[in-house]
Amino acid sequence: MLQTIRRYGLMLIVRPIARVLFGLDVIGKEKLPTKGPAIVAANHNSHVDTIVLLCLFPSKLLPKIRPVAAADHFDKGGFGSWFSRNVIGIIPIKRGGASRHEDVLAGAKQALARGEILVVFPEGSRGEPEEMARFKTGVARLAEFCPDATVTPVYLQGAGRSLPKDAKLLVPFNTTAVVGDPLSWTGSHHGFVDELRERIEALKALAPPMKWS
């Protein structure tokens, strides 16, 4: 029942609104994973980044797409938490306060083991519009856990102008997603995230000039 609610909530409500507000140009869409386990890793400038990435996939795959999101923002209880978990389909991750022996990536690892497609933001939190912060090693630990999962880099342009960090007003601004060739686990946490960041930086150069939606 919840899978049905999620699929049709995304198809009939979330994605149509997102396309009207942000438009969406996609370069390299054919490089996106068509089955799991897989990981899609993107730069992070806005709360709308997750919605934009969900718009890239065909409706039949939506039940398998699981965005990894900060529990302190999206899992605080009430309707917002229910919507995030059951419609957006987030896997909440603790960013602070976890015990020393707690695996904060356990939920994401379980999703990979089920053959799902994770959406992750290696920066961990939103940065300044069109700028990338240092990547954290969580995505590398997921790739190490499931080396059969490809990691597909995506550069998002424009979402940070629509709803940047700390903004209260959403501004319609056309968004472009540039999808790159997938990479696989390399055996080194820091080497992996360095290569991933380099690939996303290279995709940035392929993005067209920004425009209003």
C-alpha positions in Angstrom: 0.0 0.0 0.0 2.8 2.5 0.9 4.6 1.6 -2.3 1.5 2.5 -4.3 1.1 5.8 -2.3 4.7 6.7 -2.9 4.7 5.9 -6.7 1.5 7.8 -7.5 2.3 10.6 -5.0 5.5 11.2 -6.9 4.0 10.7 -10.3 0.9 12.8 -9.9 1.9 15.5 -7.4 5.6 16.0 -6.7 7.1 15.6 -10.2 4.5 17.7 -12.1 4.9 20.6 -9.7 8.7 20.3 -9.8 8.8 20.4 -13.6 6.6 23.5 -13.7 8.7 25.3 -11.1 12.2 24.2 -12.1 11.9 23.0 -15.7 14.5 20.2 -16.2 17.1 19.7 -18.9 19.0 16.4 -18.7 22.4 15.7 -20.4 23.5 12.0 -20.4 20.2 10.6 -19.1 21.0 7.2 -20.7 23.9 6.8 -18.2 21.6 6.6 -15.2 21.2 3.2 -13.6 18.2 1.2 -14.7 18.4 -1.3 -11.8 20.0 -1.7 -8.4 22.0 -2.0 -6.4 23.3 1.3 -7.5 24.3 4.7 -6.2 23.6 8.2 -7.7 25.9 10.9 -6.2 25.3 14.6 -6.8 26.4 18.0 -5.6 24.2 19.6 -3.0 23.0 23.2 -3.0 19.3 23.0 -2.2 16.5 21.1 -0.6 15.0 20.7 -4.0 18.0 18.6 -5.3 16.3 15.4 -4.2 13.1 16.2 -6.0 15.0 17.1 -9.2 16.9 13.8 -9.1 13.7 11.9 -8.6 12.4 13.5 -11.8 15.2 11.9 -13.8 13.9 8.4 -13.4 11.0 6.6 -15.1 7.9 6.0 -13.0 8.5 2.2 -12.9 11.8 2.7 -11.0 10.5 5.2 -8.4 9.7 2.6 -5.8 13.4 1.6 -5.9 14.8 5.1 -5.6 15.9 5.9 -2.0 17.3 9.3 -1.2 19.6 9.4 1.8 18.7 12.5 3.8 19.6 14.1 7.1 17.4 12.9 10.0 17.7 16.3 11.8 16.0 18.0 8.8 13.6 15.4 7.4 12.7 13.1 10.2 11.6 15.3 13.0 8.1 13.9 13.3 4.7 15.1 12.1 3.4 15.2 8.5 6.7 16.4 7.1 8.4 13.3 8.4 5.7 11.0 7.1 5.8 12.6 3.7 9.6 12.4 3.6 9.6 8.7 4.5 6.6 7.5 2.7 6.3 9.7 -0.5 9.9 10.9 -1.1 11.2 7.6 0.3 14.1 8.9 2.3 16.5 6.9 4.3 17.3 9.1 7.4 20.9 9.4 8.4 22.1 10.8 11.7 24.6 13.6 11.2 25.4 14.0 14.9 24.7 12.3 18.2 25.3 8.8 17.1 27.0 6.4 19.5 30.5 5.3 18.9 29.5 1.8 17.8 26.4 2.8 15.8 26.6 2.4 12.0 24.8 5.5 10.7 24.9 4.0 7.2 23.0 0.8 8.2 19.8 1.8 6.6 21.5 2.7 3.3 23.5 -0.5 3.3 20.2 -2.5 3.8 18.7 -0.7 0.8 21.7 -1.7 -1.3 21.4 -5.3 -0.2 17.7 -5.2 -1.3 18.8 -4.1 -4.7 17.6 -0.5 -4.5 19.1 2.7 -6.0 20.5 5.2 -3.5 20.6 9.0 -4.1 23.4 10.5 -2.0 25.0 13.9 -1.6 28.7 13.4 -0.7 29.1 16.9 0.6 26.8 15.9 3.5 25.0 19.3 3.7 24.0 22.1 1.3 26.7 24.5 0.2 26.7 27.8 -1.5 24.9 28.0 -4.9 26.9 26.4 -7.7 29.9 25.7 -5.4 31.0 22.3 -4.1 32.3 21.7 -0.6 34.7 18.9 0.4 33.3 15.4 -0.1 32.9 13.1 2.9 33.7 9.4 2.8 30.2 8.0 3.4 29.7 7.3 -0.3 33.0 5.5 -0.4 32.0 3.3 2.5 28.8 2.4 0.8 30.7 1.5 -2.4 33.0 -0.6 -0.3 30.1 -2.4 1.3 28.5 -3.1 -2.1 31.3 -3.2 -4.7 28.8 -4.5 -7.3 27.0 -1.2 -7.1 28.0 1.4 -9.7 28.3 5.0 -8.5 26.9 7.5 -11.1 28.0 11.1 -10.8 25.5 13.9 -11.5 26.1 17.6 -11.5 23.0 19.7 -10.7 22.9 23.3 -11.9 20.3 25.9 -11.0 18.6 24.3 -7.9 20.8 26.3 -5.6 19.4 29.5 -7.2 15.8 28.3 -6.7 16.1 27.5 -3.0 19.5 28.1 -1.6 20.5 27.3 2.0 18.6 29.4 4.6 16.3 30.8 1.9 12.6 31.2 2.8 11.3 31.9 -0.7 11.4 29.5 -3.6 12.4 31.2 -6.9 11.6 29.3 -10.2 14.9 28.8 -11.9 15.6 26.2 -14.7 17.6 23.3 -13.5 20.0 21.1 -15.5 21.3 17.7 -14.6 24.4 16.5 -16.2 25.0 12.7 -15.8 28.4 11.2 -16.1 29.9 7.7 -16.6 29.6 5.4 -13.6 32.6 4.5 -11.5 33.2 1.5 -9.3 34.9 1.0 -5.9 38.6 1.6 -6.2 39.8 0.2 -2.8 40.6 3.6 -1.2 38.1 5.8 0.6 39.8 9.1 0.0 40.9 8.1 -3.5 37.4 7.2 -4.4 35.8 10.4 -3.2 38.6 12.5 -4.9 37.9 10.8 -8.2 34.1 11.2 -7.7 34.5 14.9 -7.0 36.8 15.4 -10.0 34.2 13.7 -12.2 31.4 16.0 -11.0 33.6 19.0 -11.4 34.2 17.9 -15.0 30.4 17.6 -15.6 30.0 21.2 -14.4 31.9 22.3 -17.4 29.4 20.6 -19.7 26.4 22.4 -18.2 24.8 25.1 -20.5 24.3 28.7 -19.3 21.6 29.1 -16.6 18.2 30.5 -17.4 14.9 31.2 -15.8 12.3 28.4 -16.0 
